[in-house]
């Protein structure tokens, strides 16, 4: 039986998108601007944090590789206690709360205790970051679907790698920086060509975005050579070649228009 109190606050799970505040939905932006009590994660960009109201109470509960400001159990307790105190909580998460964001766990925990929960979806990183990198998730003749996979696990990932390699779809790995050796090995063993195009998208949809392109067999060397840091997505599939085409067309256009050469944010590796 859930906790009953007429003073219960409500919790709004807000997907803040991949980083650019212009990608916030109207509903998410309104919820943040009206918030008086905010709990936010590590993946909420500094540009979006700057939108938090000055007078609001802000609690950072971020988690990143090897560093945990709060465990998920502690976050659940903080959420519940705030609601029991009658506070309306704006729970802000990077991307979408229901895509590798543990939003479903928080929603169920709160609902079991009688706390009302609203959910505002956000643009997940796989969609936003690939768009900003000129990489379509699907493209006629290259990929008719896409699969999102979390590579974050304490033990070896429970994945059917052979099936994944045979999908002929775009693969997007979240939280996979520490698993590049394993990703290369498993996908190539599963039948994916070692020359399949891959891309790292670091700090996607922010002013610090970097896009590094190479081949599947270069995944770890590419990471090490360019010192790629989290947060970063790994995109595997033929669609990555579209970004290379866009880069070439951009350079051609610059030459045709007589523009001054400038450093490209996209770095290509043969």
Secondary structure, 3 states (H helix, E strand, C coil): CCCCCCCCCCEEEEECECCCHHHCCHHHHHHHHHCCEEEECCCCCHHHHCCCCCCCEEEECCEECCEECCCHHHHHHHHHHHHHCCCCEEEEECECCCCCCCHHHHHHHHHHCCCCEEEECCCCHHHHHHHHCCCCCCECCCECCEEEEECCCCCCCCCCHHHHHCCCCEEEEECCHHHHHHHHHHHHHCCCCCCCEEEEEECCCCCCCEEEEEEHHHHHHHHHHHCCCCCEEEEECCCHHHHHHHHHHHHHHHHHCCCCCCCCCEEECC
